[in-house]
Amino acid sequence: MSTAILTGPPAPGSSLDGDLRSLGFDVRTASDADEAGALLATVPAGERVALVDPRFVGHLHALRLTLTDPRFPAAAAPGALTAQSGARPALVRALTAARADGVADGTDDLTGTVADALDADGVAVHRPQLGTLVAAVPTDAEARHRARAAVAAVDDEAVRLRSAVKAHDGFFTTFFISPYSRYIARWCARRGLTPNQVTTASLLTALIAAGCAATGERGGYIAAGVLLLVSFVLDCTDGQLARYALKYSTMGAWLDATFDRAKEYAFYAGLALGAARNGDDVWALALGAMVLMTCRHVVDFSFNEANHDATANTSPTAALSDRLDSLGWTVWARRMIILPIGERWAMIAVLTAVTNPRIVFWALIIGCAFGACYTTAGRVLRSLTRKAKRTDRAAQALADLADSGPLAGVVGRALGRTGRLAPGVVLAAIATGALLAGVLARPFGDRQTVVVAVLYVVLAGAAVARPLKGALDWLVPPLFRAAEYTTVLVLAARSDSPHALPAAFGLVAAVAYHHYDTVYRIRGGTGAPPAWLVRVTGGHEGRTLLVTVLAALLADRGDDFTLALTALAVAVALVVLVESIRFWVSSGAPAVHDEGETA
């Protein structure tokens, strides 16, 4: 249990003691700052502790936002301060300094003084945006009366419900899901359900939907469409529950993010299986949709990481975008045009129910391709017109996202002594273009594709031989993703084996999971996956070369290429899943909640 220390006796008629207990605090009362320091010393070091001014008047949710959010080592609002275990030593020092300065009687702002001292000590003190919520420390009866009147004038439960909804979301989610999913989130909170439980329920619902789609029957398609929408409602609910109840966690962010991709790709597989039951082979379209979606997300991730902490981060294109965002209708139009997850899932659900899988996939590919071109073009323009200096952290994040293996490392070390011949993005574009042109131009199994793949390895290693600090170097990771995934798709599609494409679908899904996992580790501040994992999985260039070699060696051996792809998919999936689960279950990363990609 957490401990709250009142720095003096509560005012007559105050509900502060009961409010703190309702938030899970063991409340202790000190007579002055000296006694507060003595009480602080008795609290176990691993517990959260709060200092609260007994004169505090405010909303319960204001206290909740300040004192119970697990994402921040320390937080403060007028009259209230909290510190988790990592910030406890600094809290002791700050309180000791305040006592030495004579901040001890009931008329002093002890919590504010201590919060300022924590800031000066290098502890980042979070100060939540309270908006219309009240948090005040009145110093006389008249001020207390005004503060209580201000509290009575605002319904903090209504504020809590509104703040549970993500601030920037798509049109479909904002107007068709969130108006009622927030109440589902509150219902879950009052029954003790956790965001992770709701996330798991969303995954199970989507998997059932995929099973219904796999039947190939019209009734199954209709059920699949309905269940997919139910899954999306639950997907929105888990994040709203986390914000409503302030139940954030590192593992919850990982589950929320990775399950979104698992649900969508499992549904693609269900549609492909259903179509196959009716004699229509759409596995190439299913894999193409997955490749396109994953590459599009990598563009988003790479651009954001490249500019996460860039200096002089301005451009005329960004200024134009900001002006467009000031016009209400353009905001929704620009959010809808990229086919974000809400619009995308709604389209998939409706088309599944009323059409067939082939139409679903073509609509998805066309819509996502248009959205990808729109967003990528805008980001390229921003990068070319932006005068910014990329940091070492951003360059390292791009190198981690590139997922370069030992072969690229050998090339990079060799070229690192002589200098890179061209910017990283140029070399990556040449490597990708040469590889895809060679794979598309040569027959399946042609030995020359291996030569092209070796050239790809050399150029890919050269691309990352120096830090990726160029204006467009954020395009290097998505170019590598497009090269690897598309090579697998083309070789499987040209294989004579009827089951090569489903095997390729599994391989790309396993590799894509590894790449998404890398993104969420970097976002969580824990760094990229361990180097041994990248070495074992071969890196993007090693896997690409391996697949082309397997195609050349097994072209005339029936289903052997399919079996090889299947074995490779299983091996990659086992390695990355075991390491990923081990990491996220045991991770000491700070609690976070992934806000979710609009795309």
C-alpha positions as CSV (number, residue, x, y, z in Angstrom):
1,M,0.0,0.0,0.0
2,S,1.1,3.6,-0.7
3,T,1.5,6.1,2.2
4,A,0.2,9.6,2.3
5,I,1.6,12.0,5.0
6,L,-0.6,15.0,5.8
7,T,1.7,17.8,6.9
8,G,-0.8,18.9,9.6
9,P,-4.2,18.2,11.0
10,P,-7.0,18.3,8.3
11,A,-9.3,21.3,8.3
12,P,-12.7,20.8,10.0
13,G,-15.2,19.2,7.6
14,S,-12.5,18.2,5.1
15,S,-12.9,14.9,3.1
16,L,-9.2,14.8,2.4
17,D,-8.5,11.8,4.6
18,G,-11.3,9.7,3.1
19,D,-10.3,10.8,-0.5
20,L,-6.7,9.7,0.0
21,R,-7.8,6.3,1.5
22,S,-10.2,5.8,-1.5
23,L,-7.1,6.2,-3.7
24,G,-5.3,3.4,-1.8
25,F,-3.2,5.4,0.6
26,D,-2.5,4.7,4.2
27,V,-2.9,8.1,5.7
28,R,-0.7,9.4,8.5
29,T,-0.8,12.8,10.0
30,A,2.2,14.9,11.1
31,S,2.1,18.1,13.2
32,D,4.9,19.9,11.2
33,A,7.6,19.3,8.7
34,D,9.9,17.8,11.3
35,E,7.4,15.1,12.1
36,A,6.6,14.6,8.4
37,G,10.3,13.8,7.9
38,A,10.2,11.3,10.8
39,L,7.2,9.6,9.3
40,L,8.8,9.5,5.9
41,A,11.7,7.6,7.3
42,T,9.4,4.9,8.6
43,V,7.8,4.2,5.1
44,P,9.5,1.2,3.4
45,A,11.9,2.3,0.7
46,G,10.0,0.5,-2.1
47,E,6.7,2.2,-1.5
48,R,5.2,5.3,-3.1
49,V,4.9,8.2,-0.7
50,A,2.9,11.4,-0.9
51,L,3.0,14.7,1.0
52,V,-0.3,16.5,1.2
53,D,-1.1,19.9,2.6
54,P,-4.0,19.5,5.1
55,R,-5.6,22.7,3.7
56,F,-6.0,21.1,0.2
57,V,-9.3,21.7,-1.5
58,G,-9.9,20.1,-4.8
59,H,-11.4,17.3,-6.9
60,L,-10.7,13.7,-6.1
61,H,-9.6,13.2,-9.7
62,A,-7.1,16.0,-9.4
63,L,-5.6,14.0,-6.5
64,R,-5.8,10.8,-8.5
65,L,-3.9,12.4,-11.5
66,T,-1.3,13.8,-9.2
67,L,-0.7,11.0,-6.8
68,T,-1.4,7.7,-8.5
69,D,-0.1,7.9,-12.1
70,P,2.6,5.2,-12.3
71,R,4.4,6.6,-15.3
72,F,6.3,9.4,-13.4
73,P,8.9,9.1,-10.7
74,A,7.5,12.3,-9.0
75,A,4.5,14.5,-9.6
76,A,3.0,17.6,-7.9
77,A,0.0,19.8,-7.9
78,P,-0.9,22.7,-5.6
79,G,-1.0,21.1,-2.1
80,A,0.1,17.6,-3.1
81,L,3.3,15.9,-4.0
82,T,4.2,12.2,-4.6
83,A,7.4,10.3,-5.2
84,Q,8.0,6.7,-6.3
85,S,10.8,4.6,-4.9
86,G,13.4,5.9,-7.4
87,A,12.8,9.5,-6.3
88,R,12.6,8.8,-2.6
89,P,16.3,9.7,-1.8
90,A,15.8,13.1,-3.5
91,L,12.5,13.6,-1.6
92,V,14.3,13.0,1.7
93,R,17.0,15.5,0.7
94,A,14.4,18.1,-0.4
95,L,12.3,17.7,2.8
96,T,15.5,18.0,4.9
97,A,16.5,21.2,3.1
98,A,13.0,22.6,3.6
99,R,13.1,21.9,7.3
100,A,16.6,23.5,7.5
101,D,15.1,26.6,5.8
102,G,12.4,26.9,8.4
103,V,9.5,25.8,6.2
104,A,7.7,24.1,9.1
105,D,4.5,25.7,10.2
106,G,1.0,25.3,8.7
107,T,1.1,28.7,6.9
108,D,4.0,27.6,4.6
109,D,3.7,25.9,1.2
110,L,5.7,22.9,2.2
111,T,4.7,20.7,-0.7
112,G,5.4,23.4,-3.3
113,T,8.8,24.1,-1.7
114,V,9.7,20.4,-1.7
115,A,8.6,20.0,-5.4
116,D,10.8,22.9,-6.4
117,A,13.7,21.4,-4.6
118,L,13.1,18.1,-6.4
119,D,13.3,19.9,-9.7
120,A,16.5,21.6,-8.7
121,D,17.9,18.2,-7.7
122,G,17.4,16.9,-11.2
123,V,14.2,14.9,-10.6
124,A,11.6,15.5,-13.3
125,V,8.5,16.5,-11.4
126,H,5.4,15.9,-13.5
127,R,2.7,18.5,-13.1
128,P,-0.6,17.2,-14.7
129,Q,-2.8,19.4,-16.8
130,L,-5.9,19.7,-14.6
131,G,-8.0,21.9,-16.9
132,T,-11.2,22.6,-15.2
133,L,-10.4,20.5,-12.2
134,V,-9.6,22.3,-8.9
135,A,-6.5,21.8,-6.8
136,A,-5.9,24.7,-4.3
137,V,-4.5,25.5,-0.9
138,P,-6.7,28.3,0.5
139,T,-5.1,30.3,3.3
140,D,-8.3,31.7,4.9
141,A,-12.0,30.9,5.3
142,E,-13.1,33.0,2.4
143,A,-10.6,31.5,0.0
144,R,-11.7,28.0,1.2
145,H,-15.3,28.9,0.6
146,R,-14.5,30.0,-3.0
147,A,-12.5,26.9,-3.6
148,R,-15.3,24.6,-2.4
149,A,-17.7,26.4,-4.7
150,A,-15.4,25.9,-7.6
151,V,-15.2,22.2,-6.8
152,A,-19.0,22.0,-6.7
153,A,-19.3,23.7,-10.0
154,V,-17.3,21.1,-12.0
155,D,-18.3,17.4,-12.3
156,D,-15.0,15.7,-12.0
157,E,-16.5,12.3,-13.2
158,A,-17.5,13.9,-16.4
159,V,-14.0,15.4,-16.8
160,R,-12.6,11.9,-16.0
161,L,-14.7,10.3,-18.7
162,R,-13.7,12.9,-21.3
163,S,-10.0,12.6,-20.5
164,A,-10.2,8.9,-20.9
165,V,-10.6,9.4,-24.7
166,K,-7.4,9.9,-26.7
167,A,-7.0,13.5,-27.7
168,H,-6.2,12.9,-31.4
169,D,-8.1,10.1,-33.0
170,G,-9.6,9.3,-36.4
171,F,-13.1,10.3,-37.5
172,F,-14.7,6.9,-37.1
173,T,-13.2,6.3,-33.7
174,T,-14.1,9.8,-32.4
175,F,-17.7,9.8,-33.5
176,F,-18.8,6.2,-33.8
177,I,-16.8,4.4,-31.0
178,S,-15.6,6.7,-28.2
179,P,-19.1,8.2,-27.4
180,Y,-20.0,4.8,-25.8
181,S,-16.7,2.9,-25.4
182,R,-15.7,5.3,-22.6
183,Y,-18.7,4.1,-20.6
184,I,-17.6,0.5,-21.2
185,A,-14.2,1.5,-19.8
186,R,-15.9,2.9,-16.7
187,W,-17.9,-0.3,-16.3
188,C,-14.8,-2.3,-16.5
189,A,-13.0,-0.1,-14.0
190,R,-15.8,-0.4,-11.4
191,R,-15.6,-4.2,-11.7
192,G,-11.8,-4.4,-11.2
193,L,-11.0,-5.4,-14.8
194,T,-7.5,-4.3,-16.1
195,P,-6.6,-2.9,-19.5
196,N,-4.5,-6.0,-20.2
197,Q,-7.6,-8.2,-19.7
198,V,-9.6,-6.1,-22.1
199,T,-6.8,-6.1,-24.6
200,T,-6.7,-9.9,-24.4
201,A,-10.5,-10.1,-24.9
202,S,-10.1,-7.9,-28.0
203,L,-7.5,-10.3,-29.4
204,L,-9.6,-13.4,-28.7
205,T,-12.6,-11.7,-30.4
206,A,-10.6,-10.9,-33.5
207,L,-9.2,-14.5,-33.6
208,I,-12.8,-15.8,-33.5
209,A,-13.7,-13.3,-36.3
210,A,-10.8,-14.7,-38.3
211,G,-12.1,-18.2,-37.8
212,C,-15.5,-17.1,-39.0
213,A,-14.0,-15.6,-42.1
214,A,-12.1,-18.8,-42.7
215,T,-15.4,-20.7,-43.2
216,G,-15.9,-19.1,-46.6
217,E,-19.6,-18.9,-46.0
218,R,-21.7,-15.8,-46.2
219,G,-22.9,-16.2,-42.7
220,G,-19.3,-16.6,-41.5
221,Y,-18.3,-13.4,-43.4
222,I,-21.2,-11.4,-41.7
223,A,-20.3,-12.8,-38.3
224,A,-16.6,-12.0,-39.0
225,G,-17.4,-8.4,-39.9
226,V,-19.5,-7.9,-36.7
227,L,-16.9,-9.5,-34.5
228,L,-14.1,-7.4,-36.0
229,L,-16.0,-4.2,-35.0
230,V,-16.6,-5.6,-31.5
231,S,-12.9,-6.3,-31.3
232,F,-12.1,-2.7,-32.3
233,V,-14.5,-1.4,-29.7
234,L,-12.6,-3.4,-27.1
235,D,-9.3,-2.2,-28.5
236,C,-10.4,1.4,-27.9
237,T,-11.8,0.5,-24.5
238,D,-8.5,-0.9,-23.2
239,G,-6.7,2.5,-23.7
240,Q,-9.6,4.4,-22.3
241,L,-9.6,2.1,-19.3
242,A,-5.9,2.8,-18.7
243,R,-6.5,6.5,-18.9
244,Y,-9.7,6.4,-16.8
245,A,-8.2,4.3,-14.0
246,L,-4.5,5.4,-14.5
247,K,-3.5,1.7,-14.9
248,Y,-0.5,2.1,-17.1
249,S,2.2,-0.5,-17.5
250,T,5.1,-1.4,-19.8
251,M,3.6,-4.8,-20.6
252,G,0.2,-3.2,-21.3
253,A,1.7,-0.9,-23.9
254,W,3.4,-3.9,-25.6
255,L,0.3,-6.0,-25.6
256,D,-1.9,-3.2,-26.9
257,A,0.5,-2.4,-29.7
258,T,1.5,-5.9,-30.8
259,F,-2.0,-7.3,-30.5
260,D,-3.3,-4.7,-33.0
261,R,-1.0,-6.1,-35.6
262,A,-1.7,-9.8,-34.6
263,K,-5.4,-9.2,-34.9
264,E,-5.3,-7.5,-38.3
265,Y,-2.9,-10.0,-39.8
266,A,-4.8,-13.0,-38.4
267,F,-7.9,-11.6,-40.0
268,Y,-6.1,-11.4,-43.4
269,A,-5.1,-15.0,-43.0
270,G,-8.8,-15.9,-42.2
271,L,-10.0,-14.1,-45.3
272,A,-7.4,-15.9,-47.4
273,L,-8.4,-19.3,-46.0
274,G,-12.1,-18.5,-46.6
275,A,-11.4,-17.5,-50.2
276,A,-9.4,-20.7,-50.8
277,R,-12.4,-22.8,-49.7
278,N,-14.3,-21.1,-52.6
279,G,-11.5,-21.8,-55.1
280,D,-10.1,-18.2,-55.0
281,D,-6.4,-18.0,-54.1
282,V,-5.8,-14.5,-52.6
283,W,-2.8,-15.3,-50.5
284,A,-0.6,-13.0,-52.6
285,L,-3.1,-10.1,-52.0
286,A,-3.1,-10.9,-48.3
287,L,0.6,-10.9,-48.1
288,G,0.8,-7.8,-50.2
289,A,-1.6,-6.0,-47.8
290,M,0.5,-7.0,-44.9
291,V,3.8,-5.9,-46.5
292,L,2.3,-2.5,-47.5
293,M,0.8,-2.0,-44.0
294,T,4.1,-2.9,-42.2
295,C,6.2,-0.7,-44.5
296,R,3.8,2.2,-44.0
297,H,4.1,1.9,-40.2
298,V,7.9,1.7,-40.4
299,V,7.8,5.0,-42.3
300,D,5.9,6.5,-39.5
301,F,8.1,5.1,-36.8
302,S,11.4,6.0,-38.5
303,F,10.3,9.6,-39.2
304,N,9.2,10.1,-35.7
305,E,12.3,8.7,-34.2
306,A,14.6,10.6,-36.5
307,N,12.9,13.9,-35.4
308,H,12.2,13.0,-31.8
309,D,14.8,15.4,-30.4
310,A,16.0,17.3,-33.4
311,T,17.0,20.9,-32.9
312,A,15.7,23.8,-35.1
313,N,12.8,21.5,-36.0
314,T,10.9,23.8,-38.3
315,S,10.0,23.9,-41.9
316,P,7.5,25.8,-44.3
317,T,5.7,22.5,-44.9
318,A,5.2,22.0,-41.1
319,A,3.9,25.5,-40.8
320,L,1.4,24.9,-43.7
321,S,0.3,21.7,-41.9
322,D,-0.3,23.7,-38.7
323,R,-2.4,26.2,-40.6
324,L,-4.5,23.5,-42.1
325,D,-5.0,22.0,-38.7
326,S,-6.6,25.3,-37.6
327,L,-9.5,24.6,-40.1
328,G,-11.9,22.1,-38.6
329,W,-12.9,20.2,-41.7
330,T,-9.3,19.8,-42.9
331,V,-8.3,18.1,-39.7
332,W,-10.9,15.3,-40.2
333,A,-10.2,15.1,-43.9
334,R,-6.5,14.7,-43.4
335,R,-7.0,12.1,-40.7
336,M,-9.4,10.1,-42.8
337,I,-7.4,10.2,-46.0
338,I,-4.6,8.1,-44.5
339,L,-7.1,5.3,-43.7
340,P,-6.3,5.1,-39.9
341,I,-7.0,2.0,-37.9
342,G,-10.7,2.9,-37.2
343,E,-11.6,3.7,-40.8
344,R,-9.5,0.7,-42.0
345,W,-11.2,-1.8,-39.7
346,A,-14.6,-0.4,-40.4
347,M,-14.0,-0.8,-44.2
348,I,-12.6,-4.3,-43.8
349,A,-15.6,-5.3,-41.6
350,V,-18.3,-3.9,-43.9
351,L,-16.7,-5.2,-47.1
352,T,-16.2,-8.6,-45.5
353,A,-19.8,-8.8,-44.7
354,V,-21.2,-7.7,-48.1
355,T,-18.5,-8.7,-50.7
356,N,-15.7,-11.2,-50.9
357,P,-12.1,-11.4,-49.7
358,R,-10.6,-10.4,-53.1
359,I,-12.5,-7.1,-53.1
360,V,-11.6,-6.6,-49.4
361,F,-7.9,-6.9,-50.2
362,W,-7.9,-4.8,-53.3
363,A,-9.8,-2.0,-51.4
364,L,-7.3,-2.3,-48.6
365,I,-4.2,-2.2,-50.8
366,I,-5.5,0.8,-52.9
367,G,-6.6,2.8,-49.8
368,C,-3.4,2.1,-47.8
369,A,-1.2,2.8,-50.8
370,F,-2.8,6.1,-51.3
371,G,-2.5,7.0,-47.6
372,A,1.2,5.8,-47.6
373,C,2.0,8.0,-50.6
374,Y,0.3,11.0,-49.0
375,T,2.0,10.7,-45.6
376,T,5.5,9.8,-47.1
377,A,5.4,12.7,-49.6
378,G,4.5,15.1,-46.8
379,R,7.4,13.9,-44.6
380,V,9.9,14.0,-47.4
381,L,8.9,17.6,-48.1
382,R,9.3,18.4,-44.4
383,S,12.7,16.8,-44.2
384,L,14.0,18.6,-47.3
385,T,12.8,22.0,-46.1
386,R,13.7,21.5,-42.4
387,K,16.8,23.0,-41.0
388,A,17.5,20.6,-38.3
389,K,20.5,18.8,-36.8
390,R,19.9,15.1,-36.1
391,T,21.2,13.9,-32.8
392,D,23.3,10.8,-32.0
393,R,20.3,9.3,-30.3
394,A,18.1,9.6,-33.4
395,A,20.9,8.2,-35.6
396,Q,21.2,5.2,-33.2
397,A,17.4,4.7,-33.3
398,L,17.5,4.6,-37.1
399,A,20.4,2.1,-37.0
400,D,18.5,-0.1,-34.6
401,L,15.3,0.1,-36.8
402,A,17.4,-0.8,-39.9
403,D,17.9,-4.3,-38.3
404,S,21.3,-4.8,-40.0
405,G,22.9,-8.2,-39.3
406,P,26.4,-9.6,-39.2
407,L,26.9,-9.5,-43.0
408,A,26.1,-5.8,-43.2
409,G,28.3,-5.3,-40.1
410,V,31.3,-6.8,-41.9
411,V,30.7,-4.6,-45.0
412,G,30.2,-1.5,-42.7
413,R,33.4,-2.1,-40.8
414,A,35.3,-2.5,-44.0
415,L,33.9,0.7,-45.6
416,G,34.0,2.6,-42.3
417,R,37.7,3.0,-42.7
418,T,37.5,4.3,-46.3
419,G,34.4,6.4,-46.1
420,R,30.9,5.9,-47.5
421,L,30.5,6.5,-51.2
422,A,27.0,8.1,-51.0
423,P,24.3,9.1,-48.4
424,G,22.7,6.2,-46.6
425,V,19.3,6.7,-48.2
426,V,20.8,6.7,-51.7
427,L,22.6,3.5,-51.1
428,A,19.6,1.9,-49.5
429,A,17.4,3.0,-52.5
430,I,19.9,1.5,-55.0
431,A,20.2,-1.7,-53.0
432,T,16.4,-2.1,-52.8
433,G,15.8,-1.2,-56.4
434,A,18.5,-3.5,-57.7
435,L,17.3,-6.4,-55.6
436,L,13.6,-6.1,-56.6
437,A,14.4,-5.5,-60.2
438,G,16.6,-8.6,-60.2
439,V,14.0,-10.8,-58.5
440,L,11.2,-9.6,-60.7
441,A,13.2,-9.8,-64.0
442,R,14.6,-13.3,-63.5
443,P,12.7,-16.6,-63.5
444,F,12.1,-18.4,-60.1
445,G,15.2,-20.3,-59.1
446,D,17.6,-18.4,-61.4
447,R,21.1,-18.4,-59.9
448,Q,21.6,-14.7,-60.9
449,T,19.2,-13.7,-58.2
450,V,21.7,-14.8,-55.6
451,V,24.3,-12.5,-57.2
452,V,21.8,-9.7,-56.9
453,A,21.1,-10.6,-53.3
454,V,24.9,-10.5,-52.6
455,L,25.0,-7.0,-54.1
456,Y,22.1,-6.0,-51.9
457,V,24.1,-7.2,-48.8
458,V,27.1,-5.1,-49.8
459,L,25.1,-2.0,-50.6
460,A,22.9,-2.4,-47.5
461,G,26.1,-2.6,-45.3
462,A,27.5,0.5,-47.0
463,A,24.3,2.4,-46.3
464,V,24.7,2.0,-42.6
465,A,28.5,2.3,-42.5
466,R,28.2,5.8,-41.1
467,P,25.7,7.4,-38.7
468,L,22.3,8.0,-40.4
469,K,22.1,11.7,-39.9
470,G,21.1,12.8,-43.4
471,A,17.8,14.7,-44.1
472,L,16.2,11.6,-45.6
473,D,18.1,8.8,-43.9
474,W,14.9,8.0,-42.0
475,L,13.8,6.3,-45.2
476,V,16.6,3.6,-44.8
477,P,14.6,1.3,-42.5
478,P,11.4,1.3,-44.6
479,L,13.4,0.7,-47.8
480,F,15.0,-2.4,-46.1
481,R,11.6,-3.6,-45.0
482,A,10.2,-3.2,-48.5
483,A,13.2,-5.1,-50.0
484,E,13.1,-8.1,-47.6
485,Y,9.3,-8.5,-47.5
486,T,8.7,-8.0,-51.2
487,T,11.5,-10.4,-52.1
488,V,9.8,-13.1,-50.0
489,L,6.4,-12.3,-51.6
490,V,7.7,-12.4,-55.2
491,L,9.7,-15.6,-54.8
492,A,6.8,-17.4,-53.1
493,A,4.3,-16.2,-55.7
494,R,6.6,-17.5,-58.5
495,S,7.1,-20.8,-56.9
496,D,5.4,-23.8,-58.3
497,S,4.4,-24.9,-54.8
498,P,0.7,-24.1,-54.1
499,H,1.5,-23.6,-50.4
500,A,4.5,-21.3,-50.7
501,L,2.5,-18.1,-50.3
502,P,0.9,-19.2,-47.0
503,A,4.4,-20.1,-45.7
504,A,5.8,-16.8,-46.9
505,F,2.9,-15.1,-45.1
506,G,4.0,-16.8,-41.9
507,L,7.6,-15.8,-42.4
508,V,6.9,-12.2,-43.0
509,A,4.5,-12.1,-40.0
510,A,7.3,-13.5,-37.8
511,V,9.9,-11.0,-39.1
512,A,7.4,-8.1,-38.9
513,Y,6.7,-9.0,-35.2
514,H,10.5,-8.6,-34.6
515,H,10.5,-5.2,-36.2
516,Y,7.5,-4.0,-34.3
517,D,9.0,-5.3,-31.1
518,T,12.1,-3.2,-31.9
519,V,10.0,-0.1,-32.3
520,Y,8.2,-0.5,-29.0
521,R,11.4,-1.2,-27.1
522,I,12.9,2.0,-28.4
523,R,9.7,3.9,-27.6
524,G,9.7,2.6,-24.1
525,G,13.2,3.9,-23.6
526,T,14.7,0.5,-23.1
527,G,16.8,0.4,-26.3
528,A,16.9,-2.0,-29.2
529,P,16.7,-5.8,-28.8
530,P,20.0,-7.5,-27.8
531,A,22.7,-7.8,-30.4
532,W,22.7,-11.6,-30.2
533,L,19.0,-11.7,-31.3
534,V,19.8,-9.7,-34.4
535,R,22.8,-12.0,-35.1
536,V,20.8,-15.1,-34.6
537,T,18.0,-14.0,-36.9
538,G,20.5,-12.9,-39.5
539,G,19.5,-9.3,-39.9
540,H,17.4,-8.1,-42.9
541,E,20.2,-8.7,-45.4
542,G,21.1,-12.2,-44.1
543,R,17.4,-13.4,-44.2
544,T,17.0,-11.9,-47.7
545,L,20.1,-13.6,-49.0
546,L,19.1,-16.9,-47.4
547,V,15.6,-16.9,-49.0
548,T,17.1,-16.2,-52.5
549,V,19.7,-19.0,-52.0
550,L,16.9,-21.4,-50.9
551,A,14.9,-20.5,-54.0
552,A,17.8,-21.2,-56.2
553,L,18.7,-24.5,-54.6
554,L,15.2,-25.8,-54.2
555,A,13.5,-24.6,-57.3
556,D,13.2,-28.0,-58.9
557,R,12.5,-30.0,-55.7
558,G,8.7,-29.8,-55.4
559,D,7.5,-28.5,-52.1
560,D,11.0,-28.3,-50.5
561,F,11.0,-24.5,-50.9
562,T,7.7,-24.3,-49.0
563,L,9.0,-26.5,-46.3
564,A,12.2,-24.3,-46.1
565,L,10.1,-21.1,-45.7
566,T,7.9,-22.8,-43.1
567,A,10.9,-24.0,-41.1
568,L,12.5,-20.5,-41.3
569,A,9.2,-18.9,-40.2
570,V,8.9,-21.2,-37.2
571,A,12.6,-20.7,-36.2
572,V,12.4,-16.9,-36.4
573,A,9.0,-16.8,-34.6
574,L,10.3,-19.0,-31.8
575,V,13.4,-17.0,-31.2
576,V,11.9,-13.5,-31.3
577,L,8.7,-14.5,-29.4
578,V,10.6,-16.2,-26.5
579,E,13.0,-13.2,-26.2
580,S,10.2,-10.7,-26.5
581,I,8.0,-12.3,-23.9
582,R,11.0,-12.7,-21.6
583,F,11.9,-9.1,-21.9
584,W,8.5,-7.6,-21.5
585,V,7.4,-9.8,-18.6
586,S,10.6,-9.0,-16.7
587,S,11.3,-5.5,-18.0
588,G,12.2,-2.8,-15.5
589,A,11.2,-0.1,-18.0
590,P,9.0,2.7,-16.6
591,A,5.2,2.3,-16.8
592,V,3.9,3.6,-20.1
593,H,0.8,3.4,-22.2
594,D,1.0,3.4,-26.0
595,E,-1.5,5.9,-27.3
596,G,-1.9,3.8,-30.4
597,E,-1.2,4.6,-34.0
598,T,-3.9,6.5,-35.8
599,A,-2.8,4.4,-38.8
